[in-house]
Amino acid sequence: MGFPYRNKKKKPAESEIEEAVGDLVYYFKEIIAFESEIEKCREELARKSDFRIAYIFNYFDVNNSHQIIIPELHEGLTKLGIQAKNDDVYMLVKRYSQDNLEKLRFF
């Protein structure tokens, strides 16, 4: 005798949950690959004798406040040809902000 639940048709809610879990797993894999690529780029830049992270920071810190606020980052990205939604820039700053003050600081 087999497992009786295997032959039953899945309920829509179960199917939706499985699909959502599958999507979540996919995006986790994408995040891991993206973070790995960022780390490779960071290591490559660190090996360059003429690279200074302060140069990049200062590009975005247009008012020389030693911090990058969301509008500055958004403007800098736009100048680089990167079209980002305000919500995405906000999430990026929140993720890398050291004190959750919605700004990035360079020490």
C-alpha positions as CSV (number, residue, x, y, z in Angstrom):
1,M,0.0,0.0,0.0
2,G,1.4,3.4,-1.0
3,F,1.1,6.7,0.6
4,P,-2.5,7.8,0.0
5,Y,-1.6,11.5,-0.1
6,R,0.7,11.1,-3.1
7,N,-2.2,10.3,-5.4
8,K,-4.3,13.3,-4.3
9,K,-4.4,16.4,-6.4
10,K,-2.6,19.2,-4.7
11,K,-4.6,22.0,-3.3
12,P,-4.1,25.4,-4.9
13,A,-2.6,26.8,-1.7
14,E,0.0,24.0,-1.5
15,S,0.9,24.5,-5.1
16,E,1.3,28.3,-4.5
17,I,3.5,27.7,-1.5
18,E,5.7,25.3,-3.4
19,E,6.0,27.8,-6.2
20,A,6.9,30.6,-3.7
21,V,9.5,28.4,-2.1
22,G,11.0,27.6,-5.5
23,D,11.1,31.3,-6.3
24,L,12.7,32.0,-3.0
25,V,15.4,29.4,-3.5
26,Y,16.1,30.7,-7.0
27,Y,16.5,34.3,-5.7
28,F,18.8,33.1,-2.9
29,K,21.0,31.4,-5.4
30,E,21.0,34.6,-7.5
31,I,22.0,36.7,-4.4
32,I,24.8,34.3,-3.6
33,A,26.1,34.5,-7.1
34,F,25.9,38.3,-7.1
35,E,27.6,38.6,-3.8
36,S,30.4,36.3,-5.0
37,E,30.8,38.5,-8.1
38,I,31.0,41.6,-5.9
39,E,33.7,40.0,-3.8
40,K,35.7,39.0,-6.9
41,C,35.6,42.6,-8.1
42,R,36.5,43.9,-4.7
43,E,39.5,41.6,-4.5
44,E,40.6,42.6,-8.0
45,L,40.3,46.3,-7.2
46,A,42.3,45.8,-3.9
47,R,45.2,44.4,-5.9
48,K,45.4,47.6,-8.0
49,S,48.0,50.0,-6.6
50,D,46.3,53.1,-7.9
51,F,42.8,52.3,-6.6
52,R,41.4,54.1,-3.6
53,I,37.8,53.5,-2.4
54,A,37.8,57.2,-1.3
55,Y,37.8,58.2,-5.0
56,I,34.5,56.4,-5.6
57,F,33.0,57.6,-2.3
58,N,33.9,61.2,-3.2
59,Y,32.2,60.8,-6.6
60,F,28.9,60.2,-4.8
61,D,29.5,62.6,-1.8
62,V,28.8,65.7,-3.8
63,N,28.5,68.1,-0.8
64,N,31.7,66.7,0.9
65,S,29.8,65.8,4.0
66,H,31.7,62.5,4.4
67,Q,28.4,60.7,4.0
68,I,26.3,59.7,1.0
69,I,22.6,60.2,1.3
70,I,20.0,58.6,-0.8
71,P,19.5,61.5,-3.3
72,E,23.3,61.8,-3.8
73,L,23.6,58.1,-4.5
74,H,20.6,58.2,-6.9
75,E,22.1,61.2,-8.7
76,G,25.5,59.5,-9.0
77,L,24.0,56.3,-10.4
78,T,22.1,58.3,-12.9
79,K,25.2,60.1,-14.0
80,L,26.8,56.7,-14.5
81,G,23.9,55.6,-16.7
82,I,22.3,53.4,-14.1
83,Q,18.6,53.9,-13.9
84,A,17.5,52.9,-10.5
85,K,14.1,53.3,-8.8
86,N,14.1,55.4,-5.6
87,D,12.9,52.4,-3.6
88,D,15.8,50.3,-4.8
89,V,18.4,53.0,-3.9
90,Y,16.7,53.3,-0.5
91,M,17.0,49.6,0.1
92,L,20.7,49.6,-1.0
93,V,21.5,52.4,1.4
94,K,19.6,50.7,4.2
95,R,21.4,47.4,3.6
96,Y,24.9,48.9,3.8
97,S,24.3,51.7,6.3
98,Q,26.3,51.0,9.5
99,D,23.8,52.6,11.8
100,N,20.5,52.5,9.9
101,L,20.5,56.3,9.5
102,E,19.8,56.0,5.7
103,K,23.2,57.3,4.8
104,L,26.6,55.7,4.0
105,R,29.6,57.0,5.7
106,F,33.3,56.8,4.9
107,F,35.7,56.6,7.9
